Amino acid sequence: MADSGPEGRLLKGRYQLVSEIARGGVGTVWRATDLVIDREVAVKELRLPADLSRSERESLLQRTTREARVAGRLTHPSLVTVLDVVDEDDRPWIVMELVEASTLEELIQVGGPLPYQRVAEVGLQLIDALKVAHGEGIVHRDVKPENVMISHTGRVVLTDFGLAAWNGESALSSSGRIIGSPAYIPPERAKAGPVGPESDLWSLGATLYAAVEGHPPYDRKGYIKILRQEQLDEPAEAANAGPLAPVLAGLLRVEPSERLTAENATKMLRIAALAPWAPETSPETAAKGTARPAEPRPEGEHEDEDDDEEDSPESAREHFRAGGRVLADSINERLRNSPEAMNSIMTSIRESTDTLGLTSSGRHAEKSRMPVVAVSAVVLGVVLLLAVMLWALLIR
């Protein structure tokens, strides 16, 4: 039995392999041609781990085929479409739509961190796709920059849906081999605990953190703690995230029950995406904002109370102050120059106040008929109230 399909191989009498696109830990992605309808497709050839027993192999094959077929019923522009599942050589071959795009991982490596507005836009598309999948009972289990594709048109696509069984419930195989990317594995999965939608949201938070900072939320020492199931501290606050910082912090909570819900994260991402694009950063500001992974300390060495200022509570408060200022400037500018943006902000504020129990749907319907001037006054009043509340929290 060959380890991989040679170029020119014909699957199911229909899909002809043309060339290799990528190779990873669980298989190889091929460019192929669907000879029946004469179009290009992508085929992912999955390789079974060598340490599986015969019963484990059969169970994994059945589950992978079942989940891939369920994924094939999902329809969303940010989900890669699963077209077919072929069972040959005792392993599945997943036939998918061919997406011509770069991965988020490649974009980070080549161009460095992305602006937080762009990261918020990416997050909105991904979280919307995850909500569709979670609604069908599918948990991705491997959300990471390598599985996020971004086309030149701006379309964001989450790949490898339908491979949830392959990624497994646990982060470690029976032989101790790591399954998945350690930096993006949620803590509960490393502990072999229940894996649900909250786990995907943690991995989404880690992915967006990497996009805006240039590195994952935990350094090597941190994700070794995750794999060893040791007590884990909350990750350091993202230095470059601006108004995106509270979203990342909420998604990356260690305890699944404490994480932001998809709905609330969506509302916060909308606000962050509306922030104005700043002019080119000065060298001085760029130097201050440059993020790098934390250097692991030698074993036994404790953190000094007078360590880097960036780790102090005052520095953390300053990040939130900066984020609040950007957000306030954004709202004021959009209200002056863009009625469409004002409507979008009003929608987010209405939804957020509904979540907090401050208004009712009837009151929203009544306000929606108010004149534009009155609506603007209400919005400005809410903004001022939020600013006062934020100021009161930050000076504590």
N, C-alpha and C positions, 0 to 999 in steps of 0.2 A: 504493500500500500504506500503510495507516494505521500510525502508530507505536505505537498502543496500542488495546486493545479497548474500544469504547464500552460504557457500561452498557446492559444488555439484550441484548448480543450472545450468540448461541447457538453453543457449541463442540460439534462432533461430534454435533449434534442432541440433546445431552443436558445440557450444563452451561451454565446461563444466568448471565452476569455480573450481579451486583446492584450492588455499590459497591466503590470502591477502598479498600483497607486501608492500604497503604504503597507507597512508590515508592523505589527505590534505584538504584545504579549499573548493575546488570545487568538490571533489569526492574521489573515492577509486580505486587503481590499484590492479588488481587481476592477479595472475598466472593462466592460463587456458590451456586447451587442445583442439585443433582443431580435433574433432573426425573424420572428413572426410579424412584428409590427415595425421592424427596421428603425430602432432607436437605441441610443446609448444608455446603459444602466451601470450601476455599481453593484458588485457582488462581494459580499464579505464571507470569506471562507473561515470557519471557526475550527480551531484545533483543540481537542480535548486535553486537559491536563494529564500527564503521564501517570500521576499517582492515584488515579481513581480506580475503584474496583469496578467489576463488570456491571453490578447492579447500579452503582452510582453513575456510570456512563449512560446506561439506558434511561435512568430517571432524568438526567440532565438533558439528554437529547429530546425526550418527550416534552419536558417543561419548556425548553428553549423554543421548540417548534410551536407549542401552544401560545407562548407569550409573543412570539414574532407574528403569529396570525392575529392575535388581539391588537397588536401595535399597527397592523395593516389596516385596521378599521378606524384608526385615529386620523382625523383630518384637521390640520392646522398648518398655516404657512411656516411656522417655526419648528415643525417636526418633519424630519426626513421621512418620506413616504416609503413604507415597506410594500413591495409589489408581489413578492412570491417567496416561498421557502422550498428549497430543494434538498432532499436527503440522499446523499451519495457518499460512498466510502465511509459509512458509519459516522457521518458528521453532517451538520446542517450547513447549507450555503444560503445566506440571506440576500435576496435580490432587492435592491433599493433604487430610488431615484438617484441620478447622478447630479451632485451639487458641485458646480465649479466655483470654488471659493477657497480662501485661506482659513486656517484655524485661528482661534483667538490666541492660542499658545504661540503660533508663528508670528502673529502681529505684535505680541508683547516682546518676543525675542528680537525682532528686527527693529521695531520703532519705540520700544520702551512703554511705560505706562500710558494709558489712554486718559483723556480728559474725563472728569467725573460726569459731565453731562452725557457724553457718549456712552459711558459705562451704564448710566441709568437707563438710557434708551435700550441698550443690549439687555439689561436686566428685565425691563418691561416685556420684551418679546419672549424671553426665556421663561419667566414666571407664568406668563399666559399659557405657554405651551405645557408647562408642568401641571397647571390646573386642569387642562383638558385630559392629560394622561392620568392624573390622580383620580379624576372623576370616573375613569374606567377601571380603577383598581390597580393601575400599573405604577410601580415605583422604579425610577431609572437606576438608582444605586451607583451611578458612576458619572455624575455631572462634574465636569472639569474643563479647563480651557482647551484641551486637546480634542474634546468632543463637541466644541462649539465652533461652527463655521460661519464666516461673515463674507458675503459676496460683495462685489464692487458696487452693486445697487443698494447695499445697506441691509439686505435680508439677513436675518440671523437664524441659523438652523441648529437644533440640537440633534446630534446623531446618536446612533447605537441604541435607540429605543427598540425593544423587542429582544434585547440581550440581557435582560435583568437576571434571568436564571444563571447566565454565564458569569455574571459578576458576583453572585452568591449573597447569602445572608450575612456571612462572617467575613472579616477582613483577612483572615488567615485560613489556609487549607489545612487538612488533617496532618500534613507533613511540615507545617510551619511556613509554607510559602505565602508571601504577601499577595493578596488578590486585589487589584485596583491600584490607584495612585495614592500613596500614604498621605500626602499633603492635603488631599481632598476627601479623605474618609471621615465621616462623622464619628464622634466618640462612641455613640451607642452601638455602631456597627462593629467597631473594634472589640467591644465587650460582648459581642454575639447577642445583644439585646434586640428587642423588637425594632424592625426597620419599617418606617412609614413615610408619608409625605414630608414630615418634619426633617427627615434625614436628607431628602433631596434639597430642602430649603437651606440646610446647613452647607451642603456642598455648593449650592448656588451662591451663598454668601462668600464662601472661600474663593470661588471663581471670580466674582466681581471684585473682591479684595485684591486678588492677584492682578486683575486688569487695571486697577487704579493705582496700585502701589508698585507693581513690577515683580512681586514675589508673594507666595502664599501667606496666610495669617500666622502660621507657626513655622519656626525654623526647624532644622533637623532634630534638635533636642526636644522640641515640642511634639512633633509627630511620632517620635519614638515613645514618648509618654502615652500618646494615644494608642499605639499598637500594644504597649505593655499594660494597658488598662490602668494606668496610674492616675492619681488626682491631677486634673488639668485646670489651670487658671484660664480665665477669659483672655482672648488674644489682645495684643496691644492695639490701641485705636489707630485707624488708618490716618496717616499724616496728610495725605493729598486728597482726601475724599470730600472735604467741604460739607455741604448739606447731605451728602450721601453717607456720611459717617454713622448717623444714628440707625440707618437701615442695615448697614453691615454689622453693627454691634448687636442689633436685634436678631438678625439671622444666625449669628455665630454664637449664640448662647450655648453653653455646654449642655444644660438640661433641655431636652426636647420640648418639655411643657412650657418653658419660658421663652421660646422663640416667637418671633413675629409670625402671624398667620399670613398666608399668601395674599389675602385681601388687604390687610393693613400695609404689608410691604409694597403692594402695588400702588396704593395711594401715596406713600412716601416717595416712591421712585418717580411718580409723575411730577411731584413738586421739584425734586432734584433735577429732573430732565429739563425743566423750564428755566433753570438758572442761566443767566447770560454768559456767553463765551467771553472770557477775559482777554485783553490784549496780550501780546507776547510777553512772557514772564522775563523779568530782569535777571541778570546773572546772579545778583545777590539773593533774590527770592528763590531762584531755581536751586541754588546751593543749599538754602535752608530746607527746601521741600524735597530734596533728593532722598528717596527711601532706599534702604538696603537691609538685608536680613540681619537679625541680631546675631552677634558672635556668641557661640556657646561658651559658657564659663567652665574652667577646669572643675572637675569633680570636687566637691567639698567647699568650694569658694562661694561665699554668700554675697548677695547684692548689698552694696553699701547704701546707707541712707542718703548719702550725698551723690548718688549716681547721676547719670545724665538728666539734664533738666527736662528732656522730652518725656521721661517716665513719671514726672511729678504730677500731682493732682492739678496744680495751677496750670501746667502745660495742657492737660486734658481739657480743662475749662476753656482755655484760650482757643483750642481747636473748635469747640462748640460755639464760642462767641463768633469766630471767623465764619463758621458755617451759617450762623444766624444772620450775620451782616450780609453775606452773599445772597441768602434767601430773601431778605427784606428788600435789598436793591433790585433783585430779580423781579419780585412782585410789583414794586413801584414802577419799574421800567415797562413791564408788560402791560400794566393797566393803562399807562399813558399812550402806548404806541400800538397795541394790538387787541381789538375787541375779541378776536378768537381766543387769544391766550387768556383774557379775562374770563370768558365762559368756561375754559378748561380749569382755571384756578377755582372758580365758583363751584364747579362740579366736585373737585377734590375736597374743598372745604365742607360742602354739604354732606358728602359721603363720610368725611372724618367726624363731623359733629353728630351724624346719625350713629356712628360707631360708639361715640362717647355718651349717647343718650341725651344730647342737648336739644335736638330738634325732632320733629316728626315729619313723615312724608307729606302730610297735609300742609304743614307750614312751608315746606319746600315748594309745593305747587303754587301756593299763594305768592311767595316771593318771586317765583319765576315770571309772574305777570307784572311785577313792579317796573316802573320806568328805569331806564339805564342809569340816570343820576342817582336814584334811590338805591339801586343795586350797588353802584360804586361806593356810596356812603356806607352801606352795610359791610361791604368787603373791607374797606379801609378801617372801619371800626373793629372788625374781627382781627385784622392784621395788627392793629395797635394793641388790642387786648392780648393777643398771642405774644407780642413783643414785650409787653410788661411782665407777663407770666414767665417768659424766657429769661428776662433780666433778673427777676426775683429768684429764679432757680440758680442762675449762674453766680450770683454774689454770695450765695450761702457758703 
